Each structure stands twice: as C-alpha cells, then as structure tokens.
Amino acid sequence: MTAETTVYLVRHGQTYFNRYNRMQGWSDSPLTEQGILDAEKVGQRLAQIKFDQAYCSDTGRARSTARLILKANTSHALTEPIETPFFREEFYGYFEGMNSPEAWFLTGAGHDSKNYAEIISNYSIDASKDFMKQADPFHDAENSTEYWNRLLLGFDMLRRDNPANAKILLVSHGTTMRSIVGKFGENQFDLTKSPRNGSVTKLVLRGSEVQVDYYNRIDEGPLE
C-alpha cells in the first residue's frame, strides 16, 4: 500500500492588510484581533490531530497563526513551526501593498477582465500570475513558472523530510491555497472566492500525486 502524507493547509488569520483589502504577498502585516481569534478557532478544530510536524511560510502572519494552532493542540509536543520560503505567498512585485481591486484591474484590463475572479474564470490562476508580471513595470512579480518552481520544492520537502503516513500542519496564504487547489483539485471546487482566514484545506500526498480532500472548510467542530 502506498504511504500517504496528510497535509492540513491553513490560511493565516486576518491581518491588517486583509482588513484594508491590500495586496499582501511577500509584504507582511500583523494579525488583527479578529486574526488572533481566527487562529485560536482553527486551533480548536484541529486540536485532536496528532501532528508529526508543523510548517509555515516565513512571514510573521503565518508564524503567529501556526504558533496559536500548536498552542491549542495537546496531542503532540510541537511548539514551533518550521519556517520555509517555499510556501510563501505569490510575489506581487510592484503591486505589493496596493489596493487589491485596483491592482487586479490594472492586471486584467488588457485581457478583458476587470477583477481577479474574472481573470481566473476567463483564463486561469496561472494566467493571473503571468498577466501580473506583464503588467508590473519592473517585471518583478512572479509568473506561473517562477511560482511553481518554488512551490513544488516545498512539496518535495514535505515528502522527503517526514515519515510515511505523517500528518502535517502547514500554514500558508490565500492565493497559494487557491493555486494548489486549482492545480490539483480536478475542477471540483469554486475558486472564484478566496479561502477565508483560518480556513482549512486538506491535501493527501501519495507518491508524486496530490489529492485535495476538501477546500476552504471553516465549519465548527473538530476536523479530520
């Protein structure tokens, strides 16, 4: 039987940039009071899962969320997540910190799409990355190739550095969650709406395959 690695992929709690609807990729802002509650609530829903390891992107918002989740869990001795740039959010280049609707309008305007939902509906999530790099006057934003070269190294790390049948906590970001589900979710999920802060997406890694069991779960009660 092929070994499985189960990944509980969590979006960090609400930040001030989330609250103000600003682009937040490699830039960072602290959790709001609501964001702390988001992390504490998802920690309670995951409290009975015995994690073999915990990871987060190397941003303050992901680190703070992961620590609060681990603090709520009494099934293991983990207290600190391993930080990794592999699961950092997409880099928006020139558009970092900009008002989000304005940034996506500038990105999609040349492609008959006025917002992010229209870009990914009319084209794809990967196309949104390519369009943003084109629209960036410095061309610093990550395109789809650059982005996936980084993300796939992260999946290689999860497979390589953990025992067979491991259960892993991974705190990451909204566009990264949508990108992963868009690539591996076999068109089963509505990606036009962003995953909510503190939501959980469950992945199962089998060999080189990635299966999405569920996406954007924020319901009350324990999760499996």
C-alpha positions in Angstrom: 0.0 0.0 0.0 1.4 3.4 -1.0 2.3 5.6 2.0 0.2 8.8 2.4 1.2 12.2 3.8 -1.8 14.2 5.1 -1.4 18.0 5.0 -3.8 20.3 6.8 -3.2 23.5 4.9 -4.5 26.5 6.9 -4.8 30.1 5.7 -3.4 32.5 8.3 -5.7 34.7 10.4 -6.9 38.0 9.3 -4.2 40.7 9.0 -4.4 44.5 8.8 -3.7 44.3 5.0 -6.6 41.8 4.7 -8.8 44.1 6.6 -7.9 47.1 4.3 -8.1 44.9 1.2 -4.5 45.5 0.1 -2.2 43.2 -1.8 -0.1 41.1 0.6 2.3 38.7 -1.0 5.9 38.9 0.3 5.0 42.0 2.2 3.6 41.4 5.7 1.3 42.9 8.3 0.4 41.7 11.8 -2.7 39.7 12.8 -5.7 41.8 13.8 -7.7 40.9 16.9 -10.0 39.0 14.6 -7.0 37.3 13.1 -5.9 36.0 16.5 -9.4 34.7 17.0 -9.3 33.0 13.6 -6.1 31.2 14.6 -7.4 30.2 18.0 -10.6 28.8 16.5 -8.9 26.7 13.9 -6.5 25.6 16.6 -9.5 24.2 18.5 -10.9 22.5 15.4 -7.5 20.8 14.8 -6.8 20.2 18.5 -7.2 16.4 18.4 -4.9 15.8 15.4 -1.5 14.4 16.4 0.8 16.3 14.0 4.1 14.8 13.2 5.5 18.1 12.0 4.4 21.7 11.5 5.4 24.2 8.8 4.6 27.8 8.0 5.7 30.3 5.4 8.5 32.6 6.6 6.1 35.5 7.2 5.0 36.9 10.6 1.3 36.3 9.9 1.8 32.7 9.1 4.2 32.1 12.0 1.8 33.8 14.6 -1.1 31.7 13.3 0.9 28.4 13.4 2.0 29.1 17.0 -1.5 29.7 18.2 -2.7 26.5 16.4 0.0 24.4 18.1 -0.7 26.0 21.5 -4.3 24.7 21.3 -3.2 21.2 20.5 -2.5 18.7 23.3 -1.9 15.7 21.1 1.8 16.3 20.4 4.8 18.1 21.8 5.3 20.6 18.9 5.6 24.2 19.9 7.3 25.9 17.0 6.7 25.5 13.3 9.5 25.1 10.7 9.6 28.2 8.6 10.0 27.9 4.8 10.0 30.3 1.9 8.7 27.5 -0.4 5.1 28.1 0.8 5.3 31.9 0.9 2.5 33.8 -0.9 2.8 34.7 -4.5 5.1 37.8 -5.0 3.1 40.7 -6.5 6.1 42.8 -7.3 5.2 46.5 -8.0 1.7 45.8 -6.8 2.6 44.8 -3.2 0.6 46.9 -0.7 -1.6 48.4 -3.4 -5.4 48.5 -3.1 -6.4 45.0 -4.3 -9.3 45.9 -6.7 -7.0 48.5 -8.4 -4.1 46.1 -8.7 -6.3 43.4 -10.3 -8.0 45.9 -12.6 -4.6 47.0 -13.9 -3.5 43.4 -14.3 -6.6 42.2 -16.1 -7.6 45.3 -18.1 -5.6 44.3 -21.2 -7.3 40.9 -21.1 -11.0 42.0 -20.9 -11.1 41.1 -17.2 -11.7 43.8 -14.6 -11.0 41.8 -11.4 -9.3 38.6 -10.1 -12.5 36.5 -10.3 -12.9 37.4 -14.0 -9.2 36.7 -14.8 -9.3 33.2 -13.3 -12.8 32.5 -14.8 -11.9 33.7 -18.3 -8.3 32.3 -18.2 -6.8 30.5 -15.2 -5.0 31.2 -11.9 -1.7 30.6 -13.6 -2.6 33.1 -16.2 -3.3 35.7 -13.5 0.4 35.4 -12.4 1.7 35.8 -16.0 -0.6 38.8 -16.6 0.6 40.4 -13.3 4.3 40.0 -14.3 3.5 41.6 -17.7 1.6 44.5 -16.0 4.4 45.1 -13.4 6.5 47.9 -14.8 9.6 46.3 -13.1 8.5 42.8 -14.1 9.4 41.7 -10.5 6.1 39.8 -9.8 6.3 36.0 -10.0 5.0 34.5 -13.2 3.5 31.0 -13.1 6.8 29.2 -13.9 8.7 31.0 -11.2 5.9 30.4 -8.7 5.6 26.7 -9.3 9.4 26.2 -9.4 9.3 27.4 -5.8 6.1 25.7 -4.6 7.0 22.3 -6.0 10.2 22.3 -4.0 8.0 22.7 -0.9 6.1 19.5 -1.8 9.4 17.7 -2.4 10.5 18.8 1.1 7.3 17.5 2.8 7.7 14.1 1.1 11.4 13.8 1.8 11.6 15.1 5.4 8.7 13.3 7.0 7.9 9.7 7.9 5.5 7.6 6.0 1.8 8.4 6.8 2.8 11.6 8.5 0.2 14.2 9.5 1.4 17.8 8.8 0.2 21.2 9.7 1.1 23.8 7.1 0.1 27.5 7.5 0.2 29.4 4.2 -1.8 32.0 2.3 -5.0 32.6 0.3 -3.7 32.7 -3.3 -1.3 29.9 -2.6 -4.2 27.7 -1.3 -6.2 28.6 -4.4 -3.3 27.9 -6.7 -2.7 24.5 -5.2 -6.4 23.5 -5.4 -6.5 24.9 -8.9 -3.6 22.7 -10.0 -4.6 19.5 -8.2 -8.3 19.8 -7.4 -9.6 18.5 -10.7 -12.0 21.4 -11.1 -14.1 20.2 -8.1 -14.0 23.5 -6.2 -15.2 27.1 -6.7 -12.0 29.1 -6.7 -13.6 32.5 -7.6 -14.0 33.2 -3.9 -10.9 33.5 -1.7 -10.4 30.9 1.1 -11.3 32.5 4.4 -8.8 33.4 7.0 -8.5 30.4 9.4 -10.0 28.0 6.9 -8.6 24.5 6.3 -7.8 22.7 3.1 -6.9 19.0 3.4 -4.3 17.5 1.0 -3.2 13.9 0.7 0.2 13.3 -0.9 0.6 9.8 -2.5 3.9 9.4 -4.3 4.1 12.3 -6.7 0.3 12.8 -6.6 -1.5 15.5 -4.7 -5.2 14.9 -3.8 -7.5 17.6 -2.5 -9.9 16.1 0.0 -11.7 19.3 0.9 -11.2 23.1 0.4 -11.9 26.2 2.5 -13.5 24.5 5.5 -14.3 26.8 8.4 -17.3 24.9 9.9 -17.4 24.5 13.7 -16.3 21.3 15.4 -13.3 19.1 15.1 -11.8 18.4 11.6 -10.5 15.1 10.3 
